Amino acid sequence: DFRFGCDSMHSMPGLKVACLQLNPIHGRVAENQHRARCILERHRADLKGLHLLVLPEMAFTGYFWKNKEHIQDVIESTTGPTSKWCKDVAKLLKCVVCCGIPLRRSKRLLNSMLVFSPHGKLVTNVEKVHLYHSDKTWAAKGQDFQCLPEVDGLPISPVGFGICMDINPEDFKAPPESFEFANFHLKSGTKLLVFTSAWCKNHPDDSPEAFTTKSDEELSRETLETWLKRLQPLHGKDVFFVCADRVGSEPLSLLGHTTDLENQFCGTSCVIDLRTQRVLE
């Protein structure tokens, strides 16, 4: 069934953010957008004074797609229905909106994040640079990690961005201590790091025995430990890590696998103060 996790509200000095944790129905973009909008409407009082709303990676489409033909119907441009949803919500809540989307740019298909200003203006399109196994069935590699000197509506800057696998070594081949993603943001002086994610419990090629269901608490603990390890160069720095991470599960058959196994998503939406490595409540 269709379920959303609770929106997570966090206050930082001079900054209020919300992470809308979703479990989208695969391929049903309009329905998922409607349900997300309804959740925001129900929480309008809580969202007063909001600076930043973050949604997960591929927030309205679902994550697993077996090839470029399979995903064609939900690929969008920067003027498609997801852009309109983000633009309308940004203007309604008077906040920055960051949302994961499969995007077409020229002939390239990209796992992306759209960033809209409180005035409904498209600020940037962030491209996923480090592709996961499930991205490579349809997406091209993004060009570069991204950090902006400032984003209209956000009182903390510079603002950096990342999408799920970006936080890991590329193709899991580089030594973990290379910290490509974290070192980029360290050198860029990032103070606010916005992260969209559909973090999977298992790699799709894991043995069937590995696909055991874990509790939400266990999944979140393991995921947070992994992220903090990957962000080690930013420990002790004045950086806030803001992540919207989807929940639920999807069948591996969507990737073309002949199996009835499903992969569980971790739903570890959070705000972390990287100076202290503390999750803010």
Secondary structure as a PSIPRED ss2 file (coil, helix, strand):
# PSIPRED VFORMAT (PSIPRED V4.0)

   1 D C   1.000  0.000  0.000
   2 F C   1.000  0.000  0.000
   3 R C   1.000  0.000  0.000
   4 F C   1.000  0.000  0.000
   5 G C   1.000  0.000  0.000
   6 C C   1.000  0.000  0.000
   7 D C   1.000  0.000  0.000
   8 S E   0.000  0.000  1.000
   9 M E   0.000  0.000  1.000
  10 H E   0.000  0.000  1.000
  11 S E   0.000  0.000  1.000
  12 M E   0.000  0.000  1.000
  13 P C   1.000  0.000  0.000
  14 G C   1.000  0.000  0.000
  15 L E   0.000  0.000  1.000
  16 K E   0.000  0.000  1.000
  17 V E   0.000  0.000  1.000
  18 A E   0.000  0.000  1.000
  19 C E   0.000  0.000  1.000
  20 L C   1.000  0.000  0.000
  21 Q C   1.000  0.000  0.000
  22 L C   1.000  0.000  0.000
  23 N C   1.000  0.000  0.000
  24 P C   1.000  0.000  0.000
  25 I C   1.000  0.000  0.000
  26 H C   1.000  0.000  0.000
  27 G C   1.000  0.000  0.000
  28 R C   1.000  0.000  0.000
  29 V H   0.000  1.000  0.000
  30 A H   0.000  1.000  0.000
  31 E H   0.000  1.000  0.000
  32 N H   0.000  1.000  0.000
  33 Q H   0.000  1.000  0.000
  34 H H   0.000  1.000  0.000
  35 R H   0.000  1.000  0.000
  36 A H   0.000  1.000  0.000
  37 R H   0.000  1.000  0.000
  38 C H   0.000  1.000  0.000
  39 I H   0.000  1.000  0.000
  40 L H   0.000  1.000  0.000
  41 E H   0.000  1.000  0.000
  42 R H   0.000  1.000  0.000
  43 H C   1.000  0.000  0.000
  44 R C   1.000  0.000  0.000
  45 A C   1.000  0.000  0.000
  46 D C   1.000  0.000  0.000
  47 L C   1.000  0.000  0.000
  48 K C   1.000  0.000  0.000
  49 G C   1.000  0.000  0.000
  50 L C   1.000  0.000  0.000
  51 H C   1.000  0.000  0.000
  52 L E   0.000  0.000  1.000
  53 L E   0.000  0.000  1.000
  54 V E   0.000  0.000  1.000
  55 L C   1.000  0.000  0.000
  56 P C   1.000  0.000  0.000
  57 E C   1.000  0.000  0.000
  58 M C   1.000  0.000  0.000
  59 A C   1.000  0.000  0.000
  60 F C   1.000  0.000  0.000
  61 T C   1.000  0.000  0.000
  62 G C   1.000  0.000  0.000
  63 Y C   1.000  0.000  0.000
  64 F C   1.000  0.000  0.000
  65 W C   1.000  0.000  0.000
  66 K C   1.000  0.000  0.000
  67 N C   1.000  0.000  0.000
  68 K H   0.000  1.000  0.000
  69 E H   0.000  1.000  0.000
  70 H H   0.000  1.000  0.000
  71 I H   0.000  1.000  0.000
  72 Q H   0.000  1.000  0.000
  73 D H   0.000  1.000  0.000
  74 V H   0.000  1.000  0.000
  75 I C   1.000  0.000  0.000
  76 E E   0.000  0.000  1.000
  77 S C   1.000  0.000  0.000
  78 T C   1.000  0.000  0.000
  79 T C   1.000  0.000  0.000
  80 G C   1.000  0.000  0.000
  81 P H   0.000  1.000  0.000
  82 T H   0.000  1.000  0.000
  83 S H   0.000  1.000  0.000
  84 K H   0.000  1.000  0.000
  85 W H   0.000  1.000  0.000
  86 C H   0.000  1.000  0.000
  87 K H   0.000  1.000  0.000
  88 D H   0.000  1.000  0.000
  89 V H   0.000  1.000  0.000
  90 A H   0.000  1.000  0.000
  91 K H   0.000  1.000  0.000
  92 L H   0.000  1.000  0.000
  93 L H   0.000  1.000  0.000
  94 K C   1.000  0.000  0.000
  95 C C   1.000  0.000  0.000
  96 V E   0.000  0.000  1.000
  97 V E   0.000  0.000  1.000
  98 C E   0.000  0.000  1.000
  99 C E   0.000  0.000  1.000
 100 G E   0.000  0.000  1.000
 101 I E   0.000  0.000  1.000
 102 P E   0.000  0.000  1.000
 103 L E   0.000  0.000  1.000
 104 R E   0.000  0.000  1.000
 105 R E   0.000  0.000  1.000
 106 S C   1.000  0.000  0.000
 107 K C   1.000  0.000  0.000
 108 R E   0.000  0.000  1.000
 109 L E   0.000  0.000  1.000
 110 L E   0.000  0.000  1.000
 111 N E   0.000  0.000  1.000
 112 S E   0.000  0.000  1.000
 113 M E   0.000  0.000  1.000
 114 L E   0.000  0.000  1.000
 115 V E   0.000  0.000  1.000
 116 F E   0.000  0.000  1.000
 117 S C   1.000  0.000  0.000
 118 P C   1.000  0.000  0.000
 119 H C   1.000  0.000  0.000
 120 G C   1.000  0.000  0.000
 121 K C   1.000  0.000  0.000
 122 L E   0.000  0.000  1.000
 123 V E   0.000  0.000  1.000
 124 T E   0.000  0.000  1.000
 125 N E   0.000  0.000  1.000
 126 V E   0.000  0.000  1.000
 127 E E   0.000  0.000  1.000
 128 K C   1.000  0.000  0.000
 129 V C   1.000  0.000  0.000
 130 H C   1.000  0.000  0.000
 131 L C   1.000  0.000  0.000
 132 Y C   1.000  0.000  0.000
 133 H C   1.000  0.000  0.000
 134 S C   1.000  0.000  0.000
 135 D C   1.000  0.000  0.000
 136 K C   1.000  0.000  0.000
 137 T C   1.000  0.000  0.000
 138 W C   1.000  0.000  0.000
 139 A C   1.000  0.000  0.000
 140 A C   1.000  0.000  0.000
 141 K C   1.000  0.000  0.000
 142 G C   1.000  0.000  0.000
 143 Q C   1.000  0.000  0.000
 144 D C   1.000  0.000  0.000
 145 F C   1.000  0.000  0.000
 146 Q E   0.000  0.000  1.000
 147 C E   0.000  0.000  1.000
 148 L E   0.000  0.000  1.000
 149 P C   1.000  0.000  0.000
 150 E C   1.000  0.000  0.000
 151 V C   1.000  0.000  0.000
 152 D C   1.000  0.000  0.000
 153 G C   1.000  0.000  0.000
 154 L C   1.000  0.000  0.000
 155 P C   1.000  0.000  0.000
 156 I C   1.000  0.000  0.000
 157 S C   1.000  0.000  0.000
 158 P C   1.000  0.000  0.000
 159 V E   0.000  0.000  1.000
 160 G E   0.000  0.000  1.000
 161 F E   0.000  0.000  1.000
 162 G E   0.000  0.000  1.000
 163 I E   0.000  0.000  1.000
 164 C H   0.000  1.000  0.000
 165 M H   0.000  1.000  0.000
 166 D H   0.000  1.000  0.000
 167 I H   0.000  1.000  0.000
 168 N C   1.000  0.000  0.000
 169 P C   1.000  0.000  0.000
 170 E H   0.000  1.000  0.000
 171 D H   0.000  1.000  0.000
 172 F H   0.000  1.000  0.000
 173 K C   1.000  0.000  0.000
 174 A C   1.000  0.000  0.000
 175 P C   1.000  0.000  0.000
 176 P H   0.000  1.000  0.000
 177 E H   0.000  1.000  0.000
 178 S H   0.000  1.000  0.000
 179 F C   1.000  0.000  0.000
 180 E H   0.000  1.000  0.000
 181 F H   0.000  1.000  0.000
 182 A H   0.000  1.000  0.000
 183 N H   0.000  1.000  0.000
 184 F H   0.000  1.000  0.000
 185 H H   0.000  1.000  0.000
 186 L H   0.000  1.000  0.000
 187 K H   0.000  1.000  0.000
 188 S H   0.000  1.000  0.000
 189 G C   1.000  0.000  0.000
 190 T C   1.000  0.000  0.000
 191 K C   1.000  0.000  0.000
 192 L E   0.000  0.000  1.000
 193 L E   0.000  0.000  1.000
 194 V E   0.000  0.000  1.000
 195 F E   0.000  0.000  1.000
 196 T E   0.000  0.000  1.000
 197 S E   0.000  0.000  1.000
 198 A C   1.000  0.000  0.000
 199 W C   1.000  0.000  0.000
 200 C E   0.000  0.000  1.000
 201 K C   1.000  0.000  0.000
 202 N C   1.000  0.000  0.000
 203 H C   1.000  0.000  0.000
 204 P C   1.000  0.000  0.000
 205 D C   1.000  0.000  0.000
 206 D C   1.000  0.000  0.000
 207 S C   1.000  0.000  0.000
 208 P H   0.000  1.000  0.000
 209 E H   0.000  1.000  0.000
 210 A H   0.000  1.000  0.000
 211 F C   1.000  0.000  0.000
 212 T C   1.000  0.000  0.000
 213 T C   1.000  0.000  0.000
 214 K C   1.000  0.000  0.000
 215 S C   1.000  0.000  0.000
 216 D H   0.000  1.000  0.000
 217 E H   0.000  1.000  0.000
 218 E H   0.000  1.000  0.000
 219 L H   0.000  1.000  0.000
 220 S H   0.000  1.000  0.000
 221 R H   0.000  1.000  0.000
 222 E H   0.000  1.000  0.000
 223 T H   0.000  1.000  0.000
 224 L H   0.000  1.000  0.000
 225 E H   0.000  1.000  0.000
 226 T H   0.000  1.000  0.000
 227 W H   0.000  1.000  0.000
 228 L H   0.000  1.000  0.000
 229 K H   0.000  1.000  0.000
 230 R H   0.000  1.000  0.000
 231 L C   1.000  0.000  0.000
 232 Q H   0.000  1.000  0.000
 233 P H   0.000  1.000  0.000
 234 L H   0.000  1.000  0.000
 235 H C   1.000  0.000  0.000
 236 G C   1.000  0.000  0.000
 237 K C   1.000  0.000  0.000
 238 D C   1.000  0.000  0.000
 239 V C   1.000  0.000  0.000
 240 F E   0.000  0.000  1.000
 241 F E   0.000  0.000  1.000
 242 V E   0.000  0.000  1.000
 243 C E   0.000  0.000  1.000
 244 A E   0.000  0.000  1.000
 245 D E   0.000  0.000  1.000
 246 R C   1.000  0.000  0.000
 247 V C   1.000  0.000  0.000
 248 G C   1.000  0.000  0.000
 249 S E   0.000  0.000  1.000
 250 E E   0.000  0.000  1.000
 251 P E   0.000  0.000  1.000
 252 L H   0.000  1.000  0.000
 253 S H   0.000  1.000  0.000
 254 L H   0.000  1.000  0.000
 255 L H   0.000  1.000  0.000
 256 G C   1.000  0.000  0.000
 257 H C   1.000  0.000  0.000
 258 T C   1.000  0.000  0.000
 259 T C   1.000  0.000  0.000
 260 D C   1.000  0.000  0.000
 261 L C   1.000  0.000  0.000
 262 E E   0.000  0.000  1.000
 263 N E   0.000  0.000  1.000
 264 Q E   0.000  0.000  1.000
 265 F E   0.000  0.000  1.000
 266 C C   1.000  0.000  0.000
 267 G C   1.000  0.000  0.000
 268 T C   1.000  0.000  0.000
 269 S C   1.000  0.000  0.000
 270 C E   0.000  0.000  1.000
 271 V E   0.000  0.000  1.000
 272 I E   0.000  0.000  1.000
 273 D E   0.000  0.000  1.000
 274 L C   1.000  0.000  0.000
 275 R C   1.000  0.000  0.000
 276 T C   1.000  0.000  0.000
 277 Q C   1.000  0.000  0.000
 278 R E   0.000  0.000  1.000
 279 V E   0.000  0.000  1.000
 280 L C   1.000  0.000  0.000
 281 E C   1.000  0.000  0.000
